[in-house]
């Protein structure tokens, strides 16, 4: 019996359907979508040509993200698209790739990708955005004239598309003319929306789409600050998504991470109230809210609090600020031009604030206490060992009057009143009155002097100018030697003047 062995050699026929140039930035992300709509369920792969494409990376499963080396892959069988995600581009990633599909045992088709990794100190950009629950606006910048793309990292650090975004283009202004700035608005923001977002430029080619992610945005969500007075109680209300109602929850002060965690209290998995010392924590799974109530507030209770939900591998949390207003107030009255020094106690070396605002909660913005006053007349000095920092204000003005808060989360109310100095006003008023009197006197003197000059100027100086002469005649009347008479005649040129002194004898 003879056995005939026949060996067949199969040759794989590869067909290149296109060449695309893809660019990304070192340290940034890159998403490549290779489209094969006519081969939706066929096995797809990506490989790098310098090694002869001997190592082909493929998802292994359909419709699920899988890590394969330094990339993550997703085979979307509904659209016939292979998605390749470079989480952090490196210089070594540059080169020529094949993004292909196995049509049969003998045939494959692929797109050639020429990947260029750029080095630019400007990209990727890292931005931290802190906002309240509700609606959030994110500003991102892309380096090229392409469609903007925004995505959010999931638990596997894959940047997934966000369909609920509204993108509005703004007029860009930057050092390079090709840069553009976009505002991305997220509506109905909930706890689940916190996390890492990316935005970048999307480029569409014939057979593929690639997205160069250039701006990383860390979105932190906070709740409005909780403000209460020393000795009173405060409620910290923590909303959470209904899908987490069966998860353990905790309220943490200061740090609240999986590694370094300062847990104040933790609930059980069903609706129940737990109480430890001055803290009561209640989880209302019906309303999807758990509440921490702290009684007998002290300065040490003030600070940042985290509402945490324990997940399988991480925490889902948001935070708020508890501000404790100390009972002792400072009431200061000064005059314009004076200087003042205000001493503020701080209970945390990293938290010092001096803020002018009608309400204490207005001094908290984007999760940080701000020194909202920007004026060269204000200066700060700190003595860490005494737990006091001093605010110095020079050359006080009336508009400096108002309510100030100093001390950050444990804060003291300062009522500053700056009045006008009336003694100075009186001196100035007297000086003004004297000046007015002097001015009036000088004016009168000048007017009188002017009249004299005018009178002297109009008197005739020679006979031909019409000067009238008056003749004076004396007559002797012996019967009345003491009488004196002067006669003036309007009609006569000459007038008689008679003046006889008593006991005068005229010969």
Beta strands, then each sheet from edge to edge (+ up, - down):
strand 1: 13-25
strand 2: 29-35
strand 3: 44-48
strand 4: 66-68
strand 5: 71-76
strand 6: 81-86
strand 7: 95-102
strand 8: 107-118
strand 9: 125-132
strand 10: 134-142
strand 11: 147-153
strand 12: 159-161
strand 13: 166-170
strand 14: 180-189
strand 15: 195-204
strand 16: 208-222
strand 17: 226-229
strand 18: 234-239
strand 19: 249-256
strand 20: 261-266
strand 21: 273-276
strand 22: 279-284
strand 23: 289-294
strand 24: 303-310
strand 25: 315-325
strand 26: 330-335
strand 27: 340-345
strand 28: 354-356
strand 29: 364-365
strand 30: 368-369
strand 31: 378-383
strand 32: 388-393
strand 33: 402-406
strand 34: 410-419
strand 35: 485-486
strand 36: 497-498
sheet 1: 1+ 8+ 7- 3+
sheet 2: 4+ 5- 6+ 2- 16+ 9+
sheet 3: 4+ 5- 6+ 2- 16+ 15- 11+ 12-
sheet 4: 10+ 14- 13+
sheet 5: 17+ 25+ 24- 19+ 20-
sheet 6: 17+ 25+ 34+ 26+
sheet 7: 17+ 25+ 34+ 33- 28+
sheet 8: 18+ 23- 22+ 21-
sheet 9: 27+ 32- 31+
sheet 10: 29+ 30-
sheet 11: 35+ 36-
end
